[in-house]
Amino acid sequence: MRVIFNEDPNHFAISRLQAGYTTISRTQAEAFIDQYQGTGITDFMICLGASSNWYESRTTESALTRYRRWQAEGRVPQGDSIAAQVVRCAGLLADFHDREGEDIQQVWIRRLRHIGIRPWISIRMNDIHDGAQKGAFLHSAFYDAHIDTCGRASHRTPSDYFDYGLDYLQEPVRAYYKRIVREGLMTFDADGIEFDWQREARSVQIGRESEGLDVLTDFMTELFDVVAEAEAKWGHPIDIAVRVPDSPEKCMRLGLDVLRWLDTGRVQLLTVAPRWGASDHDMPLDLWRRILGARPIRLAAGQEILLTNMTLAKRSYLLNTPETARGFAYAHVCQGAEVYLFNYMDALTPEPIPFCGDPAVYRAFLQCAGERDALATQTRRHVVTHSDMEAPGAPARRTLPLRCRPGRWHVMRIPVGELLPGQRARLVLGLMPGEGGDASEMPTVYINGMPCACLGPAEGLPPAPECLHYAAFDVPEACRTHTTLAAELGTRNKECTVVWAEIVVG
């Protein structure tokens, strides 16, 4: 099974800046790619930028050109803030281009082919980082000039992060992004191009999403024709990928008629994914597989480096561990999807992402991420998370926190993949502090209709919140042949609130 990896040049440069790099050599650029040789990665998506391009663009002011202008104007910020580092990391890429005579993405594409990994370019179709900040470094000049008239919420005062997206019903927006796509395809000789509609999927004026179904389908057809032009230039086929929200319903409600895009026969790879705030444990991959049928379209399931955000006293984002990452990957592979890793990018220090900052641990995961047999034998954790994407009429799925009341039963669906004979599996529940302290307060649990024995108090494994009271339940042997487990929870006497839930295997 293939593993798809998404890389952001912004990440590459800022991580090197934070590690003390003052320049980046060609050797260092190649070594960055070489670390992925011999892993399970087969396809490498190179994101070409955010709102503006992070290469030497000829059609717009790139982040590199903007850095040079700010430098000449004495505007390059100092200090350790993220905003200051973002500006200076563009300087690293500008310096690389000026010394080497080409963009770092060109070096990466050649090196990827050299080590046997397929290079792709990825276009974020509506990136809105720092959207509320007029003139932010990450913005394109087009964005700042048009957001007031071509924004999806330009009919009123923006109040929400997603209000700052551009509206693709406006012809100038479509024309601008068509230029961006054409330049990317004509600049970089890649094996494929990804149209990333998860940055951002809210790309049509609020209330007019149904109009977007036709407008965006016609626009995608135009982009497919641009791909054909690039194929003629480079002399080889260029695969097309689309990265979209997790369910067909959400896509439609947001104006993305993905089903018609697939019907054109021009798309080779469909990636369904969470947006950013969680690794969704229960995307409807079975439905997507049914939709694809016998068509030769690859299906990939996106997983984020962020595990989930928990709402206790305050919102806190929790990062995946190797065990939880293996849980998502195994469940996806067992459902017939390829593994797509987003934000699983390297870290040169253990902070802030210990998983990716330990080279041995990082490489070990990348080597097994797409290997069903290897994942099956390792300890893994299948954590109940949530969907972080909603659409008008299609709310986000959120199972937890779950308030259990006497006389009522609640169900959690947890795809876990195939359990091997004799492999230990247990359900771990995290209850609010002060609950579950004795047997009368403990939930009664069935899994796939079979009673589960309570194993007593359990330890909450990181990154589970330490403040919860944890209890473990045995997964009955008779239901371990099922690849999806449905846990029914009830309580006899007292109410209790389940905040955390996971199936631990191994």
N, C-alpha and C positions, 0 to 999 in steps of 0.2 A: 504494500500500500504506500502511496506517495505521501511525502511531507512537503508542504508549501510554507515558505518562510517570507515574512514581510520585513523589509529593512528601510529605515528612514535616514537619509544622509544627515538630517538635523541631529538625530541620536548619535550617529557615528562621530560627528564633529564635536558635539557638546560633551560626550563622554571622554573624548581625548583631551579636550580643553580642561575638563575637571581633573584629569590625571596629570596635568602639567605640561602637555604638549604645546609648543609654540609654533611648530610647523608639522606638516604631515608629508612624509616622503612617499615616493612610488612604492618602495619596498614595504612600508607600513600599510599602504592601501591594499597591496596584494596579500600581505599576511593576514589582514582582516578577513578576506575571502577564504584564504587557505585553511582557516580554523574549521570551516564547514566541510572540508573534504573528508570522506569516509563516514559522514553521519548519514542519517536517513533523508536528508533534504534533497529533493529532486528538482524543485522549482523555486526560484529566488526572485521575489517581487521587489524591485527597487522603486520606492516612492520618489517621484521627481520633485515633490515640493508640497507646500501647504497651499495657501491662497496664491502665493507667488512661487516661481520656479527656483529650485536650488541647483541650477546649473547655468552656464553662460548663455542666456536666452538672447535671441535676436528680435523677438516680436514684443516682448514686454520687459520692464525693468525687473531683473531677477534679484534674489536676495544677495547675490554676489555683487552686482552692480550697485545696489542700494548701500551695501556696506562701504564700498569705495567712496560713494557720494557722502555718506555720513562721516566717514573718516576725513575727507577733505574739508567738511564743514565743522569738524571738531565736535561731532555729536555722538561718537561711539562711547557708550556708557561704561564706566568702570564698576568695580565691586563684584559681589558674589551673587547678586539676585539672578533668578532664572532669566528675567527679561534682558539683563545685561549680558549674560552668557550666550543667549540666543543670537544677539547681534555679533558678538565676537567669534562665535563658531562659524558664522557665515564668512568671516574674515579668513579662517583657516582654509575653507574651500576656495575662496577667491585667490588666496596665496598659492594653493596647489595648482589651480588652473594657470596662473601667471607664470609659475616656474616650469610646469610640465607641458604646457601648451595644449592641454585637453582637460575635460572635466573628469572628476574622480569616477563618475558613473561609467565612463568609457573604459577605464582601467578595470573596474569591477566586472563589466560584461565580458571582456576578453578573458579575465581570470576565471570567471565562472565556467565558461566553455572549456577552458584548459583543464579544469578539475572535474568536468563531467556533470555540471549542474546547469539546468536550463535558465538563462536570464530573461526576466520579464521587466517591463516598465509598468508602473502603476500610477494612475492619475486620480487624485482626490477630486471628485466632481463638485464639491461645494464646501471646502474647508473654511471654518469660521473661528479658528483660534483667535482669541482676543477681540471678538467681534464688536464688543461694546466700546472698544478703545479706538477712536478715530486716529488714523495715522500710525497704527501699531506696525512694528517692523515686519511682522509676518504677513501683513496684508499686501495684496497687489494694488497697484495704482488704480486698476479698473474697479476693484472692490470699493476703495474709498470714494471713488468718483460716482459710483452707481448705487451704493447701498441705500441711500435715501429715496431713490426713485424706483429701484429694481429689487428691493428687498421683499421677502415674503410677508413681512409685516409693515410695509411702508405706508399702509393705509392708517396706521395709528402709531403711537409711541411704543417702541419695543420694550418688553419687560422681561422676557425669558431668553435664555441662552440661544435657543433655536430660532428666535425671532430674527436673528442676525444673518440667517441664510439668504442667499440670492434666490430669486424667483425665475425658474426656467420657462415660465410662460412668456417672459420678456425676451424679445429677439436679441437685444444686445448681449444678454447673458449667454444665450446659446452660441452666438457668433464668437464671443470671447473664448469660451471653452473649446469650441471647434478649432480655433487657432492654436490653443494650448495642446490639444491632442495631436494636431497635424505636426506641430514643431517637435513634439516628443518623438513621434514615430519617424520623422525624417532625420532627426539628430542621432538617435540611438538604434543600432542594429540589434534588436532584441528578438527573442523567439516568440514573445507574446506581449499583449497589452491587457492590463486589468483596468476596467472602469469601476472605481470604488465609490459606489453610491451610499455606503455607510458613513461617508464623510462629505456631506451629510444627507441622510435620506429625506429630510424635510426640505424639499427643494421646489415646492410649488406654493403659491400664495394660499394662505389659510382659507379654506372653504371652497377652493377651486381645484381640489385634487382630482376630481373626475375629468376635468379638462386636460389635466396633465397626462392622463393615460394615452391619449392620442398624440399630444404634442411631444412628449418624451420618447414615445415609440418612433415617431418620424425622425426625431433628432438622433436616436441611436442608429437608425438605418443610415443616416448621413455619416455617422462616425464609422460604421462598418465599411462604407465606401472609401473613407479616408484610409482605413487599414488596407484595403485592396490596393490603393495607390502606393502605400509603403511596401507592400509585397512586391510590386513591380520594380520599385527602386532597389530593394535589397536582394531580390532574386530568390526568395524562399517564402514559404507560408508563415504567417504570423497568427498565432492562436489568440482568441478573444476570451477574456474572463469578465464576469460581472460579480461584484461583491455587494450583497443586498441584505435587508433585514431578515429575521429568522423565519417568518411565516409568509405564505402566499397572501393571506388576508391583509397583513400589515403593509406589504408591498403595494397592493392594490389601493388601500386606503390612503397611501402617501403619494399616489399618482404614478407609481412604478409598475407598468404592466409587464412584469418579468416573463409571464407565460407567453406573451406575444413575441418578446425578444427571443425566447428559446425556439419558438415556432419558425423563426427565420432560417434556422439551420446554420447561423453564423457564429453561435456561441459554443465554445469547446469546454469551458469550465464555469460552473456555477458554485459560488461560495455563499453560504448562508451563515450569518454570524451575529453575535451580540454587537452592540455599538462600541462600548468601552468599559462600562462600569461593573461588569460581571462576566464570568464564563458560564453561559447558560447551559444547565445540565440536561435540559429536556426540550431541545428544539425539535420541531416536527420533521425529522429527517425521513421517517417512513412515508410521510405525505409527499415530500419532495421526490423521493425515489419513485413513488407511484406516478407522479406527474411526468417525470423524465421517461419512464417506461423503458423501451428498448433503444431509445435514441443514444447515440454515442457522445453523451455529454457527461463529463466528470462532475461528481458532486463532492464538495469539500465542506467541512464543518469548522467554523472559526472558533478558536479558543483564545482568550485573553490572558495576559500575565496576571491581571487582577482576578481574584477568585470571586469576591462578592463585596457588597457594602452592607454592613449590619446596622440596624437602627436600634440602638439601646438608649443610652443617655444622649448620644450624638452619633452622627453618621461617621463611620470609619471604614476606610477601604482596606481589605485584607488581600494579601498577595498569595498566589499559588505556591505550594511546595512541590518538590518532585513527586511526592505520593499523590497529591491532588491532581497535578498536571497529568500524571499517568492515568488517573481515573477517567478524566475527560477524554483523553486520547483513545483509551481502550474502548470506552462506550461508543465513541464515534466510529472507530474502525469496525466494531462488531455490527454497527448499523449500516455498513456499506459505504461510509464516507471517508474521504481522505482527510488528513489532519492539516489544518491551516493555523499557523502560529502567528499571532499578532502581538507585537510588543514583547516578544521573547528574544529581545536583542541583547547582545553581550554587555556586561558591565565590567569595568577594569578594577573595581573595588567592590567589596561585599555590600556596601551601602549605595542606594537604598534597597537594592533587590538582591538579597543573599543568594537566591537560587541561581541567577545568571552571573553573579560575581565570583562563583567558585568554578574555575575552568573544568575540573574533573567532573563535578556534578552536572554542570551545564552540558558538557559533551556526552555524558552517559545518557541523559534524557534525550538529546537530539538523535542519538544512535538508535534508540528503541521506540521513538515516538510513533512511527508508522508500522512497527512490527507486532502483529497480533500475538504471535507465540511468545515473544520476549515480554510484552506487557502483561500477558496472562499469568506469568509465573512470579511477577514481582508484587510486593506490597503496594496497594493502591487504595485511594479513598474517593468515593463517589459522593460529593457534597451536594446537598440540595441548595441551589442558588435561586436565581430569578432571571426573568427577562428584563433588560434595561431599555427596551425600545417599545414605545407605544405609538399608536396612530389614531386619528379620529374614528371612533367606533370600534377600535381594536385595542383594548387596554393591555398594558404589560402584565405578564403573568408573575405573581408573587405568592408563593405558598406560605412563607414564614414572615413574621411570627404567626403561629397558629394557636388560637385560644380554644382549648379543649374544655367542653362543658359536659356535665353528666347527662347521659341519655342521647348524645349525639356522636356520630362517627365522622372522622375527617380522613381524607386520602392524600397520600403523597406518592407520586409516580417517580421512580428512580431507575433509569436505564443503567445497567451495570455490565452488560455483555455476558459472555459465557463464563460460568464458574467451573473450575476444574474439579474432578472427583477428589473428595477429601479436603478441599480448600476451605479454610475457615472464613466465615463471613458473619458480621454482626452489625446491627443497627445501633448507632449511638445518637441519643437525643440530648440536647442541652436545654434545660428548663430554667426559667427565670429564678434569680436568687430567692431563697426562702420557699421554693416549691420542690416537691419530689423528695422531701427529706425522709419520708417513711413510705411503707408499702401502700398505704391507703391513698397517698397522693400520686402514686406512680401511674402513668397511662397504661391501659391495656392495649396490646399491639397484636395485630394479625398481619402476616405478609402473604399476599396472594391467597387469602382465605384460610391460612394455617396459623394457629396460635403460636406466639413467640414467647419463650421463657425469658423472664427478666434475669440477667446475670448480675444485677446489682450496680452499685456506683461504678463509674468509669472515669478515666482521665480524659479531659478534653485536649486533643492533640493540636498543637499550633497549626494554623493561626486562629483557632477557635477561641472566643473570648474567655478569659480566665474566670470571670465573675459568675459564670453559669454553673448550675448543678447538673452533672452529666450522669446518665444511666445507659447501660448497654443491654441489648436484647439479641438473643441468638436467632440467626436466620435459619429456619427449619431446613433440614437436609432435603426434604421432598420437593421444595420449590427452587432448589439451586440449579435446576435444569432450565429455568426461565431466564431469559436475558433482560427482562424488565420486571422490576419488583414494585408492587403497589402496597405500601404500608398503610394500614388502617389504624387510626389512633382514637381511643375513647378513654373516658375516665369514669370511675364508679361513684365517688363521693364528692370530691372537691375539684374545682376548676384548676387548670394549670396552663401555662403558656410555653409552647415549644418554640425556641428561638433558633436552635441549631439542629440539623439532622444530617447524618451521613451513613453510608454503608462502608465499613472498613473490610477490605479483603486481604487476607494474608496475615 
